[in-house]
Every structure is written in C-alpha cells, then in structure tokens.
Amino acid sequence: MKPISKALVIVAGCLSPIVGVAQIVTVSSHANLQSCRHNKIQPESTSVRKDPMLKDDKGKSASSSDDVKSIMGSSQLKIVFDSYFAMKDALVGDDASRAATEAEKMVAALNSVDTTKLASDQAIVWTKIIKDLLANGKAVSSTTDIASQRASFVLLSKGAYYLVKVIDLGVDVYHQHCPMYNKGEGADWLSKEKAIKNPYFGKKMLGCGSVTETIE
C-alpha cells in the first residue's frame, strides 16, 4: 500500500470544561489501513444512556423523575444530532462545502433549543457544553478548508458524546475511535452505523478505526 505523503493532524488542547482549541500542523505520515487497525485498538463497551457529568453544582445526582421533559428534550436535540450525523457523513465523503452547510444547520438547531423543556440531567450537561458546541459548530461552518473543519469536529464530537448520553434518539449510537489521527493520539466521533467510516481521513483511510462503545 502506498504511503500517504502528507497528512494534516490536530494537536488539541483543553478548553474548560470539556472541549478545547485545536492547532493544525503538517507532518509526514506513513500510516496505512493495516497499521490503523492494529494501533491502539480500544475494547468495545456497551452503556445505557444517562452518564457522565450528571451532578449538580452541589454534587447531587440529577433527578430521574422528569420523564416528560426527558422526552421533550430528546425531541429537540434529535434535530441537533441529525445535523451532526450529516456533517460527519460530509467529512467522510471529503465534502467541505456540505460539512459547512450541515454545521450551520446544527448551530441553528442549538440556538433554537428551549432549555425550559430539558430534563434536569439534560440541563446539567447542556449548561456545561453549549458554549463549546456553538463555538466549534461555527468554526466548521465558517470555512471550507476540510482540515480546519476536521480539527473543530474533533472538539465538537467531545461535547456531542456527553449530550447523546442523556437523550434518546431512538437508535443505538456508536462511539468510534481513529487511532491514527493527530500523530497517533487519535480522535473520536459518533455514528448511527456500526461500520467504520472515518470522518478524519475520509477516502484515504475510510475503514480506519473501531467501535469503542455502543450507547443504547
């Protein structure tokens, strides 16, 4: 298999509380699909929605009694994830223009969420991640440079992971990992399909990655 002469990789910092700022650098890479599949492959786990961050400011667990709001919140946020998954598919297909369009839709959906209709656990996560979701969504929508879009998508996916854990999209969601991105540091994303379709390398290494968690 021919080596890839140049690959854009991301060095991601930490932006409190969850996601961060990315810098783009160009390095030489001899990654290929075979090495991808054998490098840092993570074991798969299965989890039921409702997870991390579900503590209020006093450290108390969120209430599970607001089932009606949970349904209402999931309904609103499904629109957000429809755009997220469409953006992911655009990056898989190396389509920067479509990725920007879907990111713009996602930002609009985020801005239209009625927070009074979120369940308590959803509201806790929402408060912690919304600023970074908006910032990284706008970053993807404001450029057609696909390397920059992928940098922001790494960070966007971190926030999306926490959010999908507290809503019900009606389907299983797969948390997937590419071990080769960011000079071997790796990057994650969410998918409704178990089959790997890598948004960070696109057609160059479409099958690079593994499922690390199934969120039921």
Stockholm file with secondary structure:
# STOCKHOLM 1.0

chainA/1-216         MKPISKALVIVAGCLSPIVGVAQIVTVSSHANLQSCRHNKIQPESTSVRKDPMLKDDKGKSASSSDDVKSIMGSSQLKIVFDSYFAMKDALVGDDASRAATEAEKMVAALNSVDTTKLASDQAIVWTKIIKDLLANGKAVSSTTDIASQRASFVLLSKGAYYLVKVIDLGVDVYHQHCPMYNKGEGADWLSKEKAIKNPYFGKKMLGCGSVTETIE
#=GR chainA/1-216 SS CCCCSCEEEEEECCCSSSCCCEEEEEECCCCCHHHHHHSSCCCCEEECSCCTTCBCTTSCBCCSCCHHHHHHHHHHHHHHHHHHHHHHHHHHTTCHHHHHHHHHHHHHHHHTCCGGGSCHHHHHHHHHHHHHHHHHHHHHHTCCCHHHHHHHHHHHHHHHHHHHTTSCCSSCEEEEEESSTTTTTCEEEEESSSSCCCTTTGGGGTTCCEEEEEEC
#=GC SS_cons         CCCCSCEEEEEECCCSSSCCCEEEEEECCCCCHHHHHHSSCCCCEEECSCCTTCBCTTSCBCCSCCHHHHHHHHHHHHHHHHHHHHHHHHHHTTCHHHHHHHHHHHHHHHHTCCGGGSCHHHHHHHHHHHHHHHHHHHHHHTCCCHHHHHHHHHHHHHHHHHHHTTSCCSSCEEEEEESSTTTTTCEEEEESSSSCCCTTTGGGGTTCCEEEEEEC
//
